[in-house]
Amino acid sequence: MKSYQPSTASHQSSVEEISAKSKTLLLKADSQLAHRNIPITIIGGGIHGVSIALRLLREAPTAARHLAILDRHPKPLTQWQRKTERQGMTFLRSPTVHHITPDALGIVEYAERHNRTSELAPPYAQPSTQLFWDFCNVVLAELMEHQVYYQFEVAKLRWDKGAGSFPFRLISTGNEGFRSRCVILAIGTDDCAYIPPEFIRWQRLYPDRILHASEFSVSEEFGTSPAKIVVVGGGLTAGTLARSLSEEGHDVALMARKPLRTEQFDFPPVWLGPKALAEFASEANFQRRYEIIQQNSGQGSITPDIMAALMEAPNIVLYPETCIHNIVEKKKYPSAQGLQIETTRNTITNVSRVILATGYQFNLHRYRFLKELITQHQVPLVRGLPRLDDDLQLHPIQDLFGSGTIAQLQIGPAAGNIAGASLAYERLREKLISHF
């Protein structure tokens, strides 16, 4: 992997200026939505929600008068940024052509203008996390100028088919509400952290020391240096956390049930092409589609550069094909206690934290604001995923669409990826424009 130099002072200043401008615009845009009628509402201000909004705004500038993006956070992409910072992720897995705008070479041209091409890693010019974020900040300034982003946490989403041309009712946690003609769910998997069943009991016993990766940050203070940490999982998140923790000086044991696999991408690239997508669409059985997604998902694989770092680090021990069968608390010294991890290979003592990099398991029922809706209208699910139609509509609710992981049964294994936002927009485009 290429190393890169920090941004120049002038460039950093311009980024901060853009961020400040976006924040000011956000404060102006965060007006009352109550009692308004919004033609198109996007729930989720992450990669997918922002990507769809930008594409709409660039294709039809008048869309700004018809669009609202809702998110619980004060700024777009907040959750994504926090996740990469918590893991210590330095480079993205996705190639540079996949990002939040339709301009394939957008990040490359940005890097060239700011003399930052060293932040494009071979072999597919994956951007550094900082480069990606700085580019996003520039683009977000464009989004914020349209004043379509609102900090609004949805508590309930209701659909009244007979309520005229604005049948959706969105109610916030502050009990404010407005109506919409069309709603896009771009909600991701952040609320669907997966805890393996055998860890549930141990996590209840030691809630502060057995954490899901979504609750943990590599910058956490352990009180001792170095600490001994067990990371559970065989995917890129597990590998990234292990590498980042080792660079912080901690002793890390990376433990996976299966052999560690090395893959460049998190799904085979053919799933971005028309042939694979057409074959996937021809499969009428949605349970079979789910199985195809599982077979082609890159969860449980680590990129070559991260794997090389794991192999070379003197303070990382790899435990492939290893299971934990017990976790108990043992005294380290009179005033402190450590965990003892009993595995199918050996016993690891004096462990400060167990980090579960065990991924996410999407289930529409996990989203409280949708519970009443999907129950009342009997939205059909396959293993927690809705059976969308070809236009990504949640049958039988008209004009309720999905993008991201929620659209897997139509888009395929790439659905939740950055590239999946482009695939989703292609399906949604005509329907959305018809609502202007």
Secondary structure, DSSP 8 states (H G I E B T S, - for coil): --------HHHHHHHHHHHHHHHHHHHHH----TT-EEEEEEE--SHHHHHHHHHHHHH-GGGGGSEEEEESSSSTTHHHHHHHHHHT--B-SS-TT-SSSS-TTHHHHHHHHTT-GGGEETTTTEEBHHHHHHHHHHHHHHHHHTT-EEE--EEEEEE-TTSTT--EEEEETTS-EEEEEEEEE---STT-B---HHHHHHHHHSTTTEEEGGG--TT---SSSS-EEEEE-SSHHHHHHHHHHHHTT-EEEEE-SS--EE-SSSS-GGGGSHHHHHHHHH---HHHHHHHHHHH--TTEE-HHHHHHHHH-TTEEEETT--EEEEEEEEEETTEEEEEEEESS-EEEEE-EEEE---B---GGG-HHHHHHHHHTT--EETTEE-B-TT-BBTTSTTEEE-SGGGHHHH-TTTTSHHHHHHHHHHHHHHHHTT-
